[in-house]
């Protein structure tokens, strides 16, 4: 398992090697020992899945506030998505900066998202299946969201969302005080 730092502290791309033969390949999707050596939290309490019928479906941007912040390990198991994390940590020197990674079933790479980051993705293919490993438990009263096109983030998305739910489309823009 290869853990690659991004420009945002605590946010990593995780790549896994494949062992290929005529049948296909074998890959270790998670290695707690390797993760611990990199300083990553090795406890992932929940595994969630998001299936998306249509290309250009947008989900996010979501996070949980203290004391119910979450760490996420996000991987695309079928298709391809543009996955984005935005630093929402109030005291961070990279507050409101974002980093995006193409996650795909072809590469099986993942994004390790630490507590205090918003997360969202745009599907680049039909029938995209995304898997999330999370630590902690969802707390509705600590759930937060921001608009995908908030000018405070200025995210470069690879396309305009064609499918977005009412909640995600209706989030208010972030202010300098948020």
N, C-alpha and C positions, 0 to 999 in steps of 0.2 A: 504494500500500500504506500503510495507516494502522496505526501501532504505538501501542497504548494501554497506559499503565502501569496496573498493579494495585496494591493496597496492599502487596504483597510485592516487595521490591527485586529487580530482574532478571527478574521474571515479567511477561509482556506478552500481551495479546490482540492478534491481528493480523487486521485486516479488509482485504478487497480490494474495490475498486470493480468493478462490472460495466458492460460496454458492451452494451446490449440493442438488439435490432431484432426484426422479425417472426419470424426464425428461432429466436430464443432469446437467449442472451447469450454474451459472451466475457469472460474474466477472467484476469488474470495472477496465478497462484498463489504465485509467489515472485519477488522482485526483490532480488538480492544487493546492488546499488548502494544501493537504499533501505534495506535492512537494515543495511548498513555505516554509513550516515549516522546511524542510530539506535543505533549501538554494538553491534549484534548480530553474533555469529559467522556468517560467510556460508558456511562450509564444512559441508555436510550430506553425509556420506559414504555413508549408507544410506537407502533408502526401504523401509519395512515396511508391511504391511497387516494389519489384524485384522478379519475378518468375523465377525459375531455373529448367529446365527439368531433368537434370542428377545429380546423386550423384557425389561428388568430383568436382563440379564446383567452381572455385575460382573467387571472385570479390574483388578487392582492391589491394593495400592499397591506400586510397584516403583521402584528406583533402583539405581545402581551407585556403589560407594565409590571413593575415591581409590586409585590414580591413574587409574582408568578411568571417571571420571564422564562423563556424557553430557549434551549439550544436545539437546532435542527440540522439533520443530515438529509439533504434532498437529492434524489436521483431519478432520472427518467428511465423507466423500464421498457416503454414502447414509444416509438416516435422520437420527437425532438422538441425541446422548449428553450426559450431564452429566459434564464433564471436570474433574478436580480435581488440583491440585498442592499438596503439603505441603512446607514448608521444613524440611529435615533438616540444614541447615548448622550444625554445633555452636556456632560463634561468632556466629551471626546473632541480632539482637535480635528477630526474628520466628520463632525456632525453634519448630517444631510448629504454626505457624499455617498455615491453608489458604486457598485461593481456588478457587472453582468457576465454570465458564463453560458455558453451553449451546452446544455446537457442532452445527451442522446443515448438511445439504446445501443447504438453502434459503438459508442465509446465507454458507456457505463461509468462515466465520471460523475462526481457528486459535488455539491457545495455544502461546506460546513459553515453554518451560520450561528454565531455566538449570541448570547442574550443581549437584548438592547438593539437588535437590528430588525427592521421591517423586511418582509419577504413577499415576493410576487413573481409570477411568470406569465409569459405569453407563449401559447402553443404555436409551433412552426409546422406541424403536421396534423392531419386528422388522426383521431384515435390515439392521442398521447396519454400514457399512463405514468403518473408521477408518484413516487414513494417518499414518504417523510418518516424519518426516525426522530422522535422527540423525547427530551427528558422533561419531567414534570407533568402536571395535569392541567388541562384546559380550564380556565376560569373565565366565564362570560363577563363578569364585572371588571376584569382586567384586560379584556380584548380591546385592541386599538386598531385603527386603520387610517390610511392616507390615500389620497387620489394618485392613481398611476401616472397622471400627467401633471403633477404638482410642479409649478415653476421653481419651488425651493430646491427640488432635486435635479431637475433638468435631465431626466433619464432619456437616453437614446434608445428607443424601442425599435426593433427591426420591422415593425409594421403597425398599422392602426388596428386596435382591437375591433373585431366584428361581433364578438359575443362577450358580454360582461354583465354580471348581475346588478340589480338595482342598488344593493348595499355598496358594492365596490365603486360603482359609478357616482354614488352620492356622497362619498366622504368629502369633508371640507378640506381646503388647502391648509397646509402647515404654515404657521406664522413664525417669525424669528424667536418668539418666546416659547415655542413648543419644544 
